[in-house]
Amino acid sequence: MTVLASGSKGNSTVIASSRTRLLVDCGLSCKETCNRLVKSGFAPESLDAILITHEHSDHVGGLHVMSKKLRIPVYMTLPTHSAWQRACKDSAGNRVHAERLEVFVPGRTFCVGDIEVKSFTIPHDAADPVGFTFVSEGIKLGVATDLGFIAQNVKDNLHGCHGLMIESNHDLEMLRVGPYPWAVKQRVMSRVGHLSNDALAEFLANDYDKSAAFLILAHLSEQNNHPEIAMSVAEKALGDDRSLLRNQLMLASQHESLRTLTL
């Protein structure tokens, strides 16, 4: 797993097996995505597919140009594709489209190369938002960001992950006293908004099976969170279950790629 970027200005992550490379979300520009891919040791042309979690601009901002450039399959649900087309236009004002669209249904499993992909519905204010798990050669990775709370189906799907990227978006007190308009604060704190540090901590302490070698805290708000706060809250929730071999905590960044994590 290589997190190229994570945050409100753009999200993108590479999931790779020995034979297959997937790009999860394409929220940076095509140029910036390619730059970060190269810096992380990936040729953009080596990608086999793009998978989209939902249609918000920080997850699809570079998708149209990237799909035209690479001409690889783009996997998304039909409602997500429709919402993306309604919201986005190209430089000429025309409706965008994926060059090679592959539609999937949340809850079902499909394969891309030697990676088994399972999508699952998440609670977020988008048309048909999903998280993903990826299985190859006995290793399971999970990606779950942009969710207002951790529903039971999310807990079930994240069980048994050897590596997990999960949202730790905001500190509740920083959000409450911060600069956002009240309506935006309500949206972020709602059950279809974003996961707070405390909500993630509750999951880590009570429902997480503690099976992962690494945990990546993702989608941190630059206005309403601080890396040290997010890390401290997660560390406290995990307690003595952290070691060199299990539950190593890392922070995904908006401005630079995280080093590749290999299992």
N, C-alpha and C positions, 0 to 999 in steps of 0.2 A: 504494500500500500504506500502510495506517494501522494501526499496532500499538496497540490500545487498552490491552492489558495482557499481560504475559508473565512467568510465574513460577509457583511452586507454589501460590499462592493464587488463581490465575485467569488464563486465557488467552483472548484474543479479538483478531481482526485483520480489518480490512475490506480487501477486494480490489475495486477499482472500475475499470470502463471508462467510456467516454463515455455508455453506456446502461444498464449493469448494475452492481449493488452486491451483493456477497456478504459474509456474515459467516462467517469461519472460526473455529469453536469458540465456545462461549458459557459460559465458566467463571466469569464474574462474575455477581452477581445481576442480574435483569432491570432493576431500578432503576439500578444502577451502570453497566451496559452502556449504557442509554439516555442517562444523564448524559454518559458519555464520548463517545458518538456525537455528541450535540448540541455538545459543546465542540469536537469535531473537524470540525464543519460538516456533519454528516449527520443528517437527520431519520430516526428509527428506522423510520418508515413507508415510507421510500424503499428499504429493503432488499428485494432480490428473493428471497433464499434464505439458509438457514443450512447450512453444511457442517461435519461433525464428523469429527475425526481419530481419536478413540477415546473410550472411555466413562469414563475417570478423572474424578473430581469437579472437578478444576481445569480441565477442558475442557467439562464439561456441567452445571456447577452451576446455571446460570440457564436452561437450555434449556427445561424444561417450561413455565415461566411465560412465557418469551419467545415460544415457539411459539404459546401460547394467545393472547398479546396481539397478535401480528402476523399470525397465520394464513398464514404463507408456507411454501413447501416446505422440509423439513428432509432433507438428504441424508446418509445414513450406510449402512454395510454392514449386512447382516442380523445377523451375530454381534455387532456393536457395539450395535445396537438392542436385541437380546435381553439383552445384559449390562447395558445401561443400565436396562432395565425391571426386571431382577432386583435391582439395587443401589439403585434410587431409588424413593421413595414421595412422594406429594404431602402437603400439610398435613393432609389427612384420613386419611392412611394408605393411600390407594389407589395402585395401580400407575400409573406415569407413562406417557404416550404422546405422540408427535408428532402434532400436528393434521393435518399433510399430509406423511406420510412418503414419501420417494423413496429407494429402495434402489439402490446401485451396487455393482459388483464391482471389487475392486482390480485395477489394470492396464488397465482399460478407460477410454476417453475418452467424456465426455458434455458437452453444452452447456447452459449456463444463460444465457439471453439471448444476447449476443454474445461471451461468454467460453467458451472451450474449456477444460474441466477434465480433467486427467489425474491419477488417483490411483495411488499405488504403495505396496506393502507396505514397512513399516519394522520393524526389530527392537526391540520393546518389550514389556513384560509386560502386555499388554492382549489382549482377545479377537481383534481384527482391525485393528490400528493401521495408519494410512496417513499419507503425506505427500501434498502436492498441487503440481502446477504449473498455471499459468493463462496462457492465450494469448489475446490480443485485439489486433487491428490491428498484428500483427507484433511485439508486445512479450510477453516471457515472464517471469513471476514464479514463484518457488519458495518453498515453506514446508516445512521439515523440522525438527521438534523432537521431543523425547521418543524418542530412539533410542540404543541401547547402543553401536552402531558404525555406520560408514558402509559399508553393503553395496554390492556392485557395482551392483545395480539402482538404488540411490539415486544413486550417482555418475552412472549413465547418464541418469536422469531429470532431474538438476540441470544437465546439460550445456546450455550456451547460454542460461542465465538472464540477463536484463538487470537483475533485482533479486532478492535472495535473503535470506530469513530462515532462520537455521540455529542450532541449539543450541550453546551454550558453557556447560554447566551448572555444572561444578565444577572447582576446583583440586585435584589429587589429594592433595597434602600437607595442605591444609586439611581435606579430607574425612577423611583417615586419622587426624588428631589431633583432629578435631572432636567434638561432643557426641552424634552419632547412635549408636544401638546398633550393635554389630558386624553384626548381620543386615541392618540397613538399609544400612549402608555397603557390604556385599557386593552387595546388590541394585542400588544406584546404580552401582557399578563393573562390574556384569555386562554381558554382551553383549545383555541385554534391559533395561538400565537407562537411564542418561543419558550423554550425550557430554561428556567432559572437555575442558578448554581444550586440552590437549596432543593429544588425538585429533582435534579440529577443526583444530588447527595442522598436523597431518600431512596431512590432506585438502587444506587450503589450499596447502600447499607442494608436494604431489606429484600430486594428482589433479584439483584444481579448475582449470577452463579460464580463469579470470581474466577472464571476459567481462562481469561484472556492473558496472553503474554504482554500485550500493550493496550493501553487505553488512550485515545487521542481526544482531548477536549476541543470542540470545534464551534465555529460560528459565534465566537466571542464578540459582543458588542463593543465597539471602540468608545461609545459614549456612556454606556451603562454597565461596564464591567472593567475589571482589571485582571491581567494574567495571574498576579500573585494571589488575588482573592479567589479566583476560580480554582487554582491549584490547591490552595490551602483547604478550601471546603471539600474538595474531592479527596484529598489526602486524609482528612479527618474521617470521612465516611468509610473509606477503605480500611483504616486502622492498621492492624498487623498483617493484613492480607497482601501487602506489597512486598516484593522482593526483586532480586535481579532477574528472576525467571518468570515472575507473574505480576501483572497489573502495574507495569511501568507506565507512569503518567507522562504525557507529552501534550504540548499546546500547539494547535494548528494556527498559522498566521495568515493575515490578509495580504501581507506585503512581500513574503518570500516563501518558497517551498519548504516543506518539512523534509528532512532526509528520508530516504526510502527505508521502510521497515519491512524486514524479510523474515519469513517463517519457513 
